[in-house]
Amino acid sequence: MIFIGALEKPFMPIDKQILQLKNDRNLLFQSEETAKLHLTRYGYYEIVNGYKDHFMKDEHDDNAGFIDGITFEHIYALFNFDKSLREQVMSALENFESNLRQVVAYTVAEQISDDQNLYLKRYRYNVGKKYQNRWKKYVYPIDNLLKVLTNITFAKTEPYKHYREEHHNIPPWIIVKRLSFGNLIWWVRLLKRQEKDLVISRMLGIPTQVIQAVPEVRTMFGTLLTLYLN
C-alpha cells in the first residue's frame, strides 16, 4: 500500500495524493499521468517525503508548502539522480568484490597452494595485531580468519560437499565463494608482502615493481578496502 507521510498514516489513493500536493502544498505537475506512474512504482514516501525538504518554503513545516514554481518533476529528478548514483556505486562495489575474490583465490593458489592442508597453515600468513574479541579474550586476526576458512571446508552445502567428498580438498577459488566481504579483506590484509603485492598489482593493473618503489600504494589500497567495507 502507498501511504502519505509517515507509515502509520492511512492509505490514500494516488489521485488524492496528487490533489493534496497541488491544493494544500502548492506543488505543480508537468504531467499528472507520468507522476501517477512514478508514485505507483516507487511510492509517495520514497519520492516526496524522501526529497521534499530541498524544495519546501520551510523544511520544518510541511504546511508552509513548496517554493513557488517547484514541480513534482523537480523532486523526482533529484530522487532519480540519487537512485542512479546509488545503483552505479553498488554495481562498482559488486564488480570490485567479484574481482577481488578471483584475484585473492588465484594468488593464494599460485603462490601458496591450492591444497587446503597447505594454504590453511598459520605460518603462511602474517598474524596481525592482537585484539580483544567479544568474549574479552585477546586473539590474533589470523586465528579468527583461519577458523572461518576451516569452517567453510566443512560446509554441508554444494559445491563444498562435493569437493570434500570427491576430491578431499576445497581449493581457494571454491572456498572464497562463501567468504564474507569483510573476511575476504582480512585475507588480503594478512597475506605476506609478496602475495599482497601481487593482489594489489592485479587489482590495480600496475607492476609489482611500482608497488615496491612506491610503498604508499599499499597504504592507498588498504584505505580503499576499508572504504569499500564501510
Salt bridges, closest charged atoms under 4 A:
ASP15 OD1 - LYS36 NZ 2.95
GLU32 OE2 - LYS22 NZ 2.65
GLU33 OE2 - LYS36 NZ 3.29
ASP53 OD1 - LYS52 NZ 3.31
ASP62 OD2 - ARG25 NH2 3.80
ASP62 OD1 - LYS52 NZ 3.04
ASP68 OD1 - LYS57 NZ 3.78
ASP82 OD2 - ARG86 NE 3.33
GLU87 OE2 - LYS83 NZ 2.94
GLU97 OE2 - ARG101 NH2 2.62
GLU110 OE1 - ARG202 NH2 2.83
ASP143 OD1 - ARG122 NE 2.71
GLU165 OE2 - LYS161 NZ 3.28
ASP197 OD1 - ARG218 NE 2.73
